[in-house]
């Protein structure tokens, strides 16, 4: 497949690029600065775009691709609110190019609390986390809401706490649900899940929980 990856220089983005190349896919990596992506390969094209605010400028990076994957997200709480405008530009570029398949990284708090979740987690821990990262989650809710109205074949992958550990390829997924006891997952396995979902129509138009 031919894939375009936004947020390619981030931790999840780099995992997507590496795994996609290893699987034999052609990858176009869109980054703000080439120096931030320490990956090379015969099937890798790096497109440097310092500011992601012009759909026409991004059109060439997505045209003719089978899917677009976005690992764009705030690097800190101070950057909350940055994801929705960038995703809006990406979807507009896809509309110009006639590309339909889009997968984005979201977060598990946007999904429903699974049945049987422990009382302490449900009533204490989850509300605290929601309050601390409230602005980040508001940003991601805007993303998912706008994707629902986009007409694209989109999927929002919703991981819980992210780990910097190697990908295992062994994890659980749930369409429109979070996973009971799913506290964490590696960034490598988030990338693995996103790549695995590209051709899965059961995930089109849905948020998908992913966790160990």
C-alpha positions in Angstrom: 0.0 0.0 0.0 0.9 3.6 -0.3 0.5 5.4 3.0 0.9 9.0 4.3 1.8 9.5 7.9 1.2 12.8 9.7 3.0 13.5 13.0 5.6 11.1 11.7 8.4 12.5 13.9 6.5 11.8 17.1 6.9 8.6 19.1 3.8 6.9 17.7 4.4 8.3 14.2 7.9 6.9 14.1 6.6 3.5 15.0 4.0 3.7 12.2 6.7 4.6 9.7 9.1 1.9 10.8 6.5 -0.8 10.9 4.9 0.3 7.6 8.3 0.2 5.8 9.1 -3.2 7.3 5.9 -4.5 5.9 6.8 -3.3 2.5 4.5 -0.3 2.2 5.5 2.9 0.5 5.4 5.7 3.1 5.2 9.5 2.8 6.1 11.0 6.1 4.9 14.5 6.7 7.1 16.4 9.3 7.6 19.9 10.5 11.4 19.4 10.3 13.4 16.6 8.5 16.0 16.5 11.3 13.4 15.2 13.7 12.8 11.9 11.8 15.8 9.6 12.2 14.5 7.0 9.7 15.5 6.3 6.1 14.5 3.8 3.5 14.1 3.2 -0.2 10.3 3.4 0.1 10.2 6.4 2.4 9.5 10.0 1.1 9.8 12.8 3.6 7.8 15.9 3.1 8.7 18.9 5.3 5.8 21.2 6.1 6.5 23.6 8.9 2.9 24.7 9.4 0.0 22.4 8.7 -2.7 25.0 7.8 -3.0 24.8 4.1 -5.0 21.9 2.5 -3.7 22.7 -1.0 -0.1 22.5 0.2 -0.8 19.0 1.6 -2.7 17.7 -1.3 0.3 16.3 -3.1 1.3 14.4 0.1 -1.9 12.5 0.2 -2.9 12.2 -3.5 -2.9 8.6 -4.8 -2.5 7.1 -1.3 -4.5 4.2 0.0 -4.7 5.6 3.5 -3.6 8.4 5.7 -2.6 7.8 9.3 -2.3 10.7 11.8 -0.3 10.5 15.0 -0.7 14.3 15.5 -1.4 15.2 19.1 -0.4 17.7 21.8 3.1 17.1 23.2 2.0 18.6 26.5 -1.1 20.1 28.2 0.1 23.5 27.0 -0.4 22.4 23.4 -4.0 21.4 24.0 -6.3 22.6 21.2 -3.7 22.0 18.4 -5.0 18.6 17.2 -8.4 19.6 15.8 -7.1 22.4 13.5 -4.4 20.2 12.0 -6.8 17.3 11.5 -9.2 19.7 9.8 -6.5 20.6 7.4 -5.6 17.0 6.7 -9.2 16.0 6.0 -9.6 19.0 3.7 -6.5 17.9 1.8 -7.9 14.4 1.5 -11.1 15.8 0.1 -9.2 17.7 -2.6 -7.2 14.5 -3.4 -10.1 12.1 -3.3 -8.6 9.9 -0.6 -11.1 8.4 1.8 -9.3 6.2 4.5 -8.1 8.0 7.6 -6.9 6.7 10.9 -6.1 9.0 13.8 -4.8 8.6 17.4 -7.4 9.6 20.0 -7.6 8.5 23.7 -9.5 6.0 25.8 -11.3 8.6 27.9 -13.4 9.4 24.8 -14.8 5.9 24.9 -17.5 4.5 27.2 -16.5 3.0 30.5 -16.6 -0.8 30.1 -19.0 -2.9 32.3 -17.4 -4.3 35.4 -14.7 -1.6 35.8 -13.5 -1.4 39.4 -15.3 1.0 41.6 -12.2 3.0 42.5 -11.2 3.5 38.9 -14.7 4.5 37.9 -15.4 6.9 40.7 -12.0 8.4 41.6 -9.2 7.7 39.2 -11.0 8.3 35.9 -12.6 11.6 37.0 -9.2 12.9 38.2 -7.5 12.1 34.9 -10.4 13.6 33.0 -10.1 16.8 35.0 -6.3 17.1 34.6 -6.3 16.5 30.8 -9.7 18.1 30.2 -8.6 20.5 27.5 -6.7 17.7 25.6 -9.9 15.6 25.6 -12.0 18.5 24.5 -9.7 18.9 21.6 -9.9 15.2 20.7 -13.7 15.2 21.0 -13.8 18.0 18.4 -11.6 15.9 16.2 -13.9 12.9 16.5 -17.1 14.9 16.1 -15.7 16.5 12.9 -14.6 13.2 11.5 -18.1 11.9 12.0 -19.4 14.6 9.7 -16.5 14.4 7.2 -17.8 11.7 4.9 -14.5 9.9 5.1 -13.9 6.3 6.1 -12.3 7.2 9.4 -11.2 5.4 12.5 -10.2 7.0 15.8 -7.9 4.6 17.7 -8.3 5.2 21.5 -5.4 3.9 23.6 -5.0 4.3 27.3 -1.6 5.1 29.0 1.2 4.8 26.5 4.4 3.0 27.1 7.8 3.3 25.5 8.3 -0.5 25.2 8.7 -2.7 22.2 5.7 -3.7 20.1 4.3 -7.2 20.9 1.6 -7.5 18.4 -0.5 -9.0 21.2 -3.3 -6.6 22.4 -7.1 -6.3 22.5 -9.4 -4.1 20.5 -13.0 -3.2 20.9 -15.2 -1.1 18.5 -17.0 1.7 20.2 -15.8 0.5 23.6 -12.9 0.6 26.0 -11.4 -2.6 27.3 -12.0 -3.9 30.9 -8.7 -3.8 32.7 -7.0 -2.1 29.7 -4.7 0.3 31.6 -1.9 0.6 29.1 -0.3 -0.2 25.7 3.0 0.5 24.0 3.2 3.1 21.3 4.6 0.4 19.0 1.4 -1.7 19.5 -0.8 1.4 18.8 1.1 1.7 15.5 0.6 -2.0 14.9 -3.1 -1.8 15.5 -3.5 1.3 13.3 -1.8 -0.5 10.4 -3.8 -3.6 11.0 -7.1 -1.7 10.8 -6.5 0.1 7.5 -8.4 -2.5 5.5 -11.0 -3.5 8.2 -14.4 -2.0 7.2 -15.7 -2.9 10.7 -13.7 0.0 12.0 -14.9 2.6 9.5 -16.7 5.4 11.2 -15.9 4.3 14.7 -13.7 4.9 17.7 -11.8 1.7 18.6 -10.4 1.0 22.0 -7.0 -0.7 22.0 -5.1 -2.0 25.1 -3.3 -4.9 26.7 
